[in-house]
Every structure is written in structure tokens, then in C-alpha cells.
């Protein structure tokens, strides 16, 4: 093809991708992949329209919509495999296709495919509000399967501790959005001290899971809280808190434990150990203590024991 023919084809394909509801994928995919052969690819990828958009920009937005609409994986797979440049594209929030998939359609086969193509996409990125975002955070807001969460943690273990711009961890989001007990168990087992992390509103994962039945207004279904999950989070949070509360109570010798625990529970509506912790230490003080390796080791041991008790 000469340059004019390449430009004409780029315009035509960009129009088809933009109006994706008109797309006949059975005919479009082989035509598109055939056009972007070695002979034409350099000129095609260098094309930019008067809006500053490239052919890969249009392909990214098409694939993003394909994820949302849950279009057949084979079509998506074929386009990405033949055009891997699209994996480097992202939206204004810095989201790659893996982020879009976790946000809109955390399907195991789709997530596995994208991770195989670009494992680095699972890493934290800075978001527009000075927080961080990861595919794991996004997936935990959308009731992911245990297998999807395992994949994302394996690809980026540090994502378990990554907080978004609201100070929320994947465990908080999983609790708030009604993730399965298996998913919550996995997140707790990875970093058990995260049970005691507060978000910017002072909410613990335990607070979040108790409010789940009132929270998800985007669903047409009635939200029925998982009482087994609530019990599990309550047990492990209490176990983790018990590592810190003894220290607090030692500095409150003038106030009997019975009274102090009662007041704390009354104020916060939480189990005694957790309520004492909230009343006795500031959020920053708690987070500072949780950075100590010795504290984390003790929390891991007590949470493990509490997890075992939950099974009996």
C-alpha cells in the first residue's frame, strides 16, 4: 500500500472501532490484523488524526468497551495477541487493560490472559488523587473469585498492602463490597495486621463488612450479609488487636479494665479488644506500631490461632 492508502485504511478502521456497536468481529478482526502486517504497521502506528488519536488509541478504547460488554474472549485475545502495543496504552487514570478488566469483568480466563501478556500491569500506579491503584484493589470491589485474587497476588504480592486515595486496602474493599469468605481469608492470611488498618474515615475492615448490607446501592439484588464472613473478620481483628491493647491498658492503670472495655465498646460498637484499641490510640499511632516486625509476627501467630478456631 502507498501512504494515501494506509491513511485511508487507518481512518476507516478508527471509525469502525469508534462505532464498535456496528462492528462485525468475524470480518473485522482478520481484516484489521491483516492490514497491520509488517509491510504497513510502522506507517499505520505513526498515523495520528486531527484529535491527536492513534489507531492504537482507538483499539484500546474498543477493547476497554469489549471488556465491559463481556464480548467473547477469543476476539479480544486475537486482537491483543496480534497488536501487543495496546498493552502499553492507558486511560487518564493510568489504567491499563488489566485494570479495566478487574474493574468491569474480573473473569479468571481474561485476567490470566492479560497477566501472561504483561505481568508488570499488576504493579501499583499513582492515581490522579495522590493515592495508588492496583488491579487487586479494583477487583476486590467487584466480588472476584478466589482464583482471580490468587493470580493478582502472585503477580504483585505488595499489592495486598497498597492503599488507594481513601486509605483503603484490598481487604477493606473486599469486606465493604461483599467478597466471599474465601477471598477475605486469603487477604487476611497474606497480611493479617491489615485487619487493624484504618482508612481516612477511621473505618476498619470489620466496620466495612458490618455495613456491607447497606452499602452496595449499584446492585438490583438485596444485599444479604455473610454472617460467617463477619464472624471471621471479627475474630481475627480481635486477635490482632489483642497484641496492642495490653500495652494501652498498662498506661491506664487508674481505670479498671472492665470499665474501660465497657466504655470503649459502648462508644464504638465493636468487640472489646478492638474498641479499646480505637479509644486508646490514634490512627497514626496504631499504624506506626503495625510497622514493627515483632508486632507483625505476634499478630500473625494470634490471627492464625483465631482462624483455626473459626473452622471448629
N, C-alpha and C positions, 0 to 999 in steps of 0.2 A: 504494500500500500504506500501511496505517496503521502506527504504531510497533510494535505487537504482531506484526503480520505480518512486518515487516522483521526483528525479533529472532528470530522462529521460523525464518525462512529462513537467517539467519546461523548459528544453532545447527545446522540441517540441513546446510548447506554445510560448516561446520567439521568435522562428523562425517564427511562423505564424504571431505574432504581428509585427515583424520587416518587414516582407514582406506582409504588410497589403493589397496590391492590390490583393493578392491571397486568401484573407480571405472570406470564405462563412459564413457571420454573422449568418444566420439562424441555422447553425450547430455548429459554434464556440462558441457562447455565452452560450448556455446551457452546452456544454462540459466544458468550462472554469470555469463557476460558479459552476458546479458540482464538478470539481476537487478541487476547493478551499473551500471545505466543512470544517467543524470543525476538522475532522479527519486529513486533510492534510495541513491546512492553515499555521500552525506555521512553519512546515518544508519547505513548498513552499515559504513563505515570507522570510525565512532565506537563501534561495538559492542565490548565487552570482556567476556569470560566470567569465571567466578569464579577462574580460574587466571591472570588478567591477560593472556590472549592475545587478539589481534585476528584478524579474518578474514585480514588481510594476513600475519600471523604464520603462520597455517595454510597459506596459499598459498605462502609462502617455503619452508616445510618440505616441502610436496608437490613443489615444483619442484626442490628440492635432491635429493630421492629420485628424481625423474624423470631427473635428470642421471646419477645413479649407476647407474640401471637402464637407461640409454640408451634411453628411450622416444622415440617419433617426434618429430622436431624441429617438425613442423607444430603439434602440440598445445601444446608448450612455447612456441613462437613466438606462437601465438594468445593464450594466457593472459597472457604478458608484455606484448604489444603493447596489449591492452585494459586491463591493470592495471599501468601503469608504476610505481606506488607501490612495488611489490615490489622494484624495483631498489635502493631505499634501505634494505631490510632486510638485516640481517647476523646471524651467529651469535655465540656468546660469544667466539670468537677474532677477531671483526671481519671475518670473511669474507663477501663479497657473492656473488651468484650466479656472477660471473665466476671468483672464487676456487674455488668448488665445482666448476665446470666444468673448470678447469685441474687440479684435484686428482684428479677422478674420471673425466673424459671429455674430454680435450683435443682434441675434434673441431674441424676447421677451420671448418665452417659454423656450429657452435654458438658458438665463440669470436668469430667475425666478427660474428654477430648481437648478442651481448652487448656487444661493444665499440662497435658502432654505436648501441646504445641508451644506453650510459653509458660513454664513453671514460675518465672520471675513475676508474673502478673499477680501472684498471691501475696506479694510483699506489701507492707503499709505504704500508703501515699499520703502526702499532706493534702487536706481538703481546703476549700475556699474560706472556711471559718476557723482556720488555725488548729483544727483538730487533725485526726488521722482517719483514714478509711482503709478497710481491707475487705476482700471478698467474704471472709469469715463473718465480719460484723454484719454485712448486708444479708448473708444467707441466714444468720440467726434471727433476723426479723421476719423470715418467710417460712417458718416451720420446715426446716431442711430434714432430710433423712440422716440417720446416724452415719451412713456410708459417705455422704457428701461432706459432713463435718470432719470425719476422719481424713478424707482426702485433703481438705483445705489445711488442716493442722499439720499433716505430714509435709505438705508443700511449704508451709511457713509456720513453724512452731511458735515464734514470737507473737504471732497474730492473736493468740489467746489472751495476751495481756494488753493489746493495743486498745486505746480508748478513742472514741470519737470526740467531736467538738463539745458534746454534753458530758464528757467524762464517763461515758457508758462503755462497758466491756461486752464482749460477745456473751458472757454468762448473763449479764443484766438483760440484754436484748432477748436472749433465748427464754428467760423467765417471763419477761414482760409480754412477749408475743406468743406464749403458749407452746413452746417447743416440747418435744417428747421427753419423758423421764430419762430415756437412754442418752439423748443428746446432752441433757443437763448433767447427768452422771459423768459423762466423758469430759465435759468442760471443767467440772469440779475436780475430777481426778488429775487433770493436767496441771492446774494451778490452784490448789484448794484455798489459799489465802485470799483469792479474789472474792470469796464469799463475804469478806469484810470491807471490800472497796465500796466507797460511796460515789454516786455521780454528783454533778454540780448542784443538784437539788437535795442532797443528803439521803438519797434513796439507796438502799442495799438491794442485792438480788432478791432477798427474802421479801422486802417491801414490794418489789416489782411483781413477783409471782402471785402475791396475795391480791394484787389489783388487776390481774390479767382479765378476770371475768367482766370488768368494767371498761377495759382499755381499748379493745380492738373494734373500733366503730366502722372499719372498712369492710368487715365481713357481714354477709347476709345471714350467716348461721349464728345461733345462740352460742355464746362462749360459756362452756362448762369447765370450770377449773379442774385440774388434775390433782385430786387430793393426795395421791401418792407422791406426786412431784413436790407439792407444798410441804408435806411431812418430811421428805428427804432434805429439801433445802433448809428447812427449819432445824433439823437435826445437825447437819454439817455446819451450819452457820453458828449454832450454839456451841458446837465442839471447837470451832476455830476461835470464837470469842472467848472461850474459857481460858485460852492461853494468855490473853491480855487482861482479863478482868481481875485476877488475883492481885496483879500489880497495882491496879487502880484502887482496889479496896484497902490495900495496905496503907494508902495515903489518906484513907477516910475512916481512920480508927474511931473518931468521935461519933460516927454514925453506924449503928449496928447493921450488919449485912441484911438482916431481914427487912428492916425499914427501908434501907437504901434500895434494895432489889424491888420492893413493892412500889416505891415511888417511881423508879425508873420504868418499870413495866407499865404502870398506870399512864405515865406521860407518853410512852412510845408505842404501847400496844403490841409489844414484841416479847419473845421469851426472855426470861430474867437475865441470862448472861449477855445477850445481845443488847437489851435495853440498858443495862448497867454500862456497857461499853459506850453506847451512844451518849449517855448522860455524862460519863466520866471523862471522856477525851474528845477533843475536837477532831474533825475530819482529817485535817492535816497531820495531827499527832498520830492518829491511827495509821494513816498511810505511811508515815515515816517509820513507825515500828514494823510495819509489814515488809520493809525493805531489808530487814536484818535476816541473815541466813539462819541464825539459830532459831528465831521466831518462826520462820517458814518451815524449818524441819519439824518443830514441835507441832505446828498446825497440821502439817501433812500426816503425822502419826495419829493425832486425835481425830482428824476427819476420816482417815482410813478406818479407824475403830468404829466411828459412828456409822459409816457406810455399811460395814459388816452387820452392825446391829439392825440397820434398816431392812436387811434381807431376811431377818428372822422374825 
